[in-house]
Amino acid sequence: MVTGHASRALCNELVRANLGTCFVYAGLAKTELKAGRVKLAERFLGLARSSHGAMLRFLAKVEDEKQRNEIRANLVHLEEKLAVLYGQLNPDRV
């Protein structure tokens, strides 16, 4: 069983790893969209948005304020990327 400091460190690493995965999914969505593979782009965008939602739930568990602020800034950047991709995939809905 992981407790205390080890648990917090594990949570921080999980958040950082998942955030990285979100950016990978967003990049894949952008690549697929440029290649004209809309369905794949939509799938990767959905995965990125789902992972982003998970990050929002875990953000409160990051106890170090500096790390939390860094992650929050990255989440804002990710949200902007996802909004652009969503707009490109759904121009009639924006």
Secondary structure, DSSP 4 states (H G I P E B T S, - for coil): ---HHHHHHHHHHHHHHHHHHHHHHHHHHHHHHHTT-HHHHHHHHHHHHHHHHHHHHHHTT---HHHHHHHHHHHHHHHHHHHHHHHHH-TTT-
